[in-house]
Amino acid sequence: VYPNADVFISGPTNLCIGYQTILGSSSLGIWNSTRPAVATTTSNGLVTGNAPGKVSFYFTENSTGCVTYLPADII
């Protein structure tokens, strides 16, 4: 069993449409959005707000394949 990756939001958690924030991790991997219609993310964690709503993001660690969800939604 592997521990969860250390993931965090290094910018605002409330975004307007078209605004951005950054997700981070202590390890290498890929970020994904649970609701791309609300907010998209690049694989390296640059988030852009697209529509009103709540969205969660998850990180897949390269070395283990383990998935870690951020503990809070971005609104």
DOVO-723431 format. One record per residue: residue number from 1; x, y, z of N, C-alpha, C in turn. Coordinates in pm, 1 decimal, always signed. Example, Ala and Ser with C-alpha at 12.3 -4.5 7.8 and 13.67 -1.06 7.14 Angstrom:
2
i; n_east; n_north; n_up; ca_east; ca_north; ca_up; c_east; c_north; c_up
1; +1319.0; -569.0; +780.0; +1230.0; -450.0; +780.0; +1320.0; -330.0; +780.0
2; +1285.0; -225.0; +708.0; +1367.0; -106.0; +714.0; +1290.0; +3.0; +787.0
This chain:
75
i; n_east; n_north; n_up; ca_east; ca_north; ca_up; c_east; c_north; c_up
1; +84.6; -117.7; +0.0; +0.0; +0.0; +0.0; +89.0; +123.9; +0.0
2; +58.2; +215.5; -88.8; +133.1; +340.6; -98.9; +55.2; +453.8; -31.1
3; +123.4; +548.5; +29.8; +52.8; +664.0; +87.1; +2.0; +755.5; -23.9
4; -99.9; +835.8; +7.1; -149.8; +933.6; -89.2; -41.6; +1036.8; -119.1
5; -44.9; +1088.7; -239.8; +46.8; +1197.3; -276.4; +8.2; +1322.8; -198.5
6; +103.9; +1407.5; -172.9; +78.6; +1535.6; -107.7; +31.7; +1632.7; -215.6
7; -98.0; +1668.0; -215.5; -155.3; +1756.8; -317.1; -208.7; +1883.2; -251.0
8; -211.4; +1993.9; -326.1; -254.5; +2121.2; -269.3; -296.7; +2217.3; -379.8
9; -368.0; +2323.0; -340.0; -404.4; +2432.8; -428.7; -316.8; +2550.7; -389.3
10; -239.4; +2603.3; -482.6; -149.2; +2713.2; -447.5; -202.3; +2848.5; -493.4
11; -331.1; +2855.7; -520.1; -394.3; +2980.9; -559.5; -534.0; +2985.9; -501.8
12; -619.9; +3073.6; -553.9; -755.4; +3086.1; -501.4; -839.6; +2960.7; -526.3
13; -935.7; +2935.6; -436.4; -1026.4; +2821.4; -453.5; -1161.5; +2864.0; -508.9
14; -1184.2; +2994.1; -519.0; -1304.0; +3047.2; -584.4; -1259.0; +3119.2; -711.2
15; -1310.7; +3074.2; -825.0; -1268.8; +3130.5; -953.5; -1386.3; +3190.3; -1028.4
16; -1361.2; +3294.5; -1103.4; -1457.0; +3347.0; -1199.8; -1430.4; +3278.5; -1333.9
17; -1527.7; +3285.0; -1421.1; -1511.3; +3226.9; -1554.2; -1392.6; +3293.8; -1622.7
18; -1302.2; +3212.0; -1675.9; -1184.1; +3261.7; -1744.2; -1063.6; +3283.4; -1654.2
19; -1082.9; +3279.6; -1522.3; -971.4; +3298.6; -1429.8; -902.0; +3165.8; -1403.0
20; -782.0; +3173.1; -1344.0; -702.0; +3052.5; -1325.6; -648.9; +3039.3; -1183.1
21; -615.7; +2916.3; -1147.3; -545.4; +2885.1; -1024.1; -451.3; +2769.7; -1053.3
22; -368.4; +2733.5; -957.6; -267.5; +2630.4; -981.6; -278.7; +2520.5; -876.4
23; -274.2; +2395.9; -922.1; -270.9; +2279.3; -834.8; -126.9; +2230.0; -827.0
24; -91.0; +2172.3; -715.3; +45.8; +2124.1; -700.9; +52.3; +1991.2; -629.6
25; +168.4; +1927.7; -638.2; +193.8; +1800.6; -572.3; +342.2; +1789.5; -542.2
26; +372.2; +1707.8; -442.4; +511.9; +1685.7; -406.1; +577.5; +1579.2; -493.8
27; +500.1; +1516.0; -582.6; +556.3; +1412.7; -669.9; +513.8; +1438.2; -814.2
28; +566.7; +1360.4; -905.5; +534.4; +1374.9; -1047.7; +408.6; +1297.2; -1081.5
29; +324.6; +1357.6; -1166.1; +202.9; +1290.2; -1207.7; +118.4; +1380.6; -1293.9
30; -9.2; +1342.1; -1309.0; -100.7; +1412.2; -1399.3; -226.7; +1451.9; -1323.2
31; -273.3; +1576.0; -1344.6; -397.4; +1626.7; -1286.6; -513.8; +1606.6; -1382.3
32; -633.5; +1582.3; -1326.4; -756.1; +1569.5; -1404.4; -870.6; +1637.8; -1331.2
33; -970.5; +1681.5; -1406.7; -1090.3; +1745.0; -1353.1; -1204.9; +1644.7; -1352.6
34; -1291.2; +1650.3; -1247.8; -1409.0; +1564.1; -1245.3; -1523.8; +1623.0; -1326.4
35; -1517.9; +1753.5; -1354.0; -1623.1; +1820.4; -1431.2; -1560.2; +1924.4; -1524.2
36; -1505.8; +1880.9; -1638.8; -1438.2; +1974.5; -1729.3; -1527.9; +2086.6; -1781.7
37; -1659.4; +2067.6; -1782.8; -1748.4; +2175.5; -1827.3; -1743.9; +2292.6; -1729.5
38; -1714.4; +2265.1; -1601.6; -1706.6; +2369.5; -1499.0; -1565.9; +2428.1; -1492.2
39; -1463.9; +2341.8; -1490.5; -1324.6; +2388.2; -1487.2; -1234.5; +2280.4; -1546.0
40; -1143.4; +2321.6; -1628.9; -1047.3; +2229.8; -1688.9; -912.4; +2246.6; -1620.4
41; -828.5; +2146.4; -1635.7; -691.5; +2156.6; -1586.9; -597.3; +2097.0; -1690.5
42; -480.7; +2155.1; -1699.6; -376.9; +2093.0; -1780.0; -319.2; +1978.2; -1697.4
43; -244.4; +1891.2; -1759.3; -187.4; +1777.3; -1687.1; -93.4; +1821.6; -1575.4
44; -36.7; +1941.9; -1587.0; +54.5; +1989.6; -1483.2; -12.8; +2079.7; -1379.5
45; -148.1; +2094.8; -1383.3; -220.2; +2159.6; -1275.1; -265.6; +2302.7; -1293.6
46; -264.0; +2356.1; -1414.0; -315.5; +2490.9; -1436.8; -466.2; +2482.1; -1462.4
47; -546.6; +2536.4; -1370.6; -692.6; +2526.7; -1375.6; -751.0; +2653.6; -1434.8
48; -853.4; +2639.0; -1521.9; -926.3; +2752.8; -1577.9; -1074.9; +2732.6; -1553.6
49; -1141.3; +2834.6; -1496.2; -1285.2; +2829.1; -1473.9; -1360.3; +2845.7; -1604.6
50; -1460.8; +2758.3; -1628.8; -1537.4; +2761.9; -1753.8; -1684.8; +2795.8; -1735.7
51; -1743.3; +2759.9; -1620.0; -1886.4; +2779.0; -1597.1; -1912.5; +2774.7; -1447.3
52; -2027.7; +2826.7; -1402.1; -2060.1; +2820.1; -1259.2; -2075.8; +2675.2; -1212.5
53; -2036.4; +2647.6; -1088.5; -2052.6; +2515.1; -1030.6; -1934.5; +2477.1; -944.2
54; -1939.4; +2355.1; -892.4; -1830.4; +2300.6; -811.4; -1761.3; +2190.1; -889.6
55; -1632.1; +2177.2; -867.9; -1554.2; +2075.3; -937.4; -1444.5; +2024.8; -844.4
56; -1413.3; +1897.8; -856.3; -1301.7; +1838.7; -782.6; -1192.4; +1800.9; -881.5
57; -1072.2; +1787.9; -829.3; -958.6; +1748.5; -911.9; -888.3; +1631.2; -846.9
58; -831.4; +1546.5; -930.0; -755.9; +1433.0; -877.4; -622.8; +1421.7; -948.6
59; -527.9; +1365.4; -877.3; -389.4; +1355.8; -921.6; -352.4; +1208.7; -931.4
60; -298.3; +1167.0; -1045.5; -250.2; +1030.2; -1063.6; -98.4; +1033.3; -1061.9
61; -41.1; +969.0; -963.1; +103.9; +969.5; -943.8; +170.9; +876.9; -1046.0
62; +273.7; +927.4; -1113.0; +343.4; +849.6; -1216.6; +406.3; +721.8; -1162.6
63; +474.0; +730.5; -1049.9; +552.3; +616.3; -1001.6; +467.7; +501.3; -947.5
64; +347.8; +532.5; -893.5; +266.1; +427.4; -831.3; +134.6; +402.0; -902.6
65; +86.1; +499.4; -979.1; -45.0; +489.0; -1041.7; -158.1; +518.7; -944.7
66; -124.5; +556.7; -820.9; -225.6; +587.2; -719.7; -292.8; +721.0; -750.1
67; -422.8; +728.2; -717.3; -502.0; +848.0; -740.4; -531.0; +915.1; -605.8
68; -509.0; +1047.1; -599.7; -538.0; +1125.7; -479.4; -626.9; +1241.8; -518.8
69; -740.7; +1257.4; -448.3; -831.2; +1369.3; -471.3; -794.0; +1485.1; -379.9
70; -810.8; +1607.7; -431.0; -796.3; +1724.8; -345.8; -905.2; +1718.4; -239.2
71; -877.2; +1763.0; -118.5; -977.4; +1754.7; -12.9; -1091.2; +1856.7; -26.1
72; -1075.3; +1958.1; -110.5; -1177.6; +2061.9; -124.0; -1210.3; +2085.0; -270.6
73; -1336.0; +2127.2; -296.7; -1376.9; +2163.3; -432.1; -1329.0; +2303.1; -466.9
74; -1319.7; +2328.4; -595.7; -1299.3; +2464.8; -645.3; -1434.8; +2511.9; -696.3
75; -1470.2; +2632.1; -659.8; -1602.4; +2685.0; -695.7; -1587.0; +2795.1; -798.8
